Amino acid sequence: MLFKLLPIALLLFSYVIPIDAIAQSAKPSRQIGHAIDCDSDGQQDDLRMDDDGDGIPDRCLLNQIKPALNRENYDRELKQLQAQPCQKATKTVKNISYIMCSTNSGKTVVSASEAIVEVGDGVGFWLKGDRVRAIVFFGTGQVVFFNRGVLEAQISDRGGVSTVFTADERQHFERLEKNGVNKILQVFGR
């Protein structure tokens, strides 16, 4: 029995692990500072991590902080988006009123909307950076939020926040997010 175990023991002792490697792997990674924007997506949802215990960030974990899914946070963000100062341009074609709001001498679009003049029913898009962050449906009061083109939340006029969607809902809203603003901007020759 001893002769059978001897080759295994020799094999184990012949592989020496450096002491520093054992000590380094025993130290858990820890977060350095608060959440930041490592990937330049405009969202403070990334974490800097220190892997070797020297207090200096070694890597960045992306998209780690998820927004609190409550009505107050979404309402506050929508009010901030809608309160952005901008230069407003309007056009009426047939019975539809189009509005484009931009900054930087028209270079950066912050919102765009279209509505039927007699009824006021329509849709408004609010952008964060160069992507649609929120779409408001004027007739129903429904609001949908996106995170870089992906449907994130739907708020009904009754106050509920939904984050679970059917495939058809997701496809419909994400198609509208992708194409809706461009349709309005074409009216303004953009």
Disulfide bonds with the S-S distance in Angstrom:
Cys38-Cys60 1.72
Cys86-Cys101 1.47
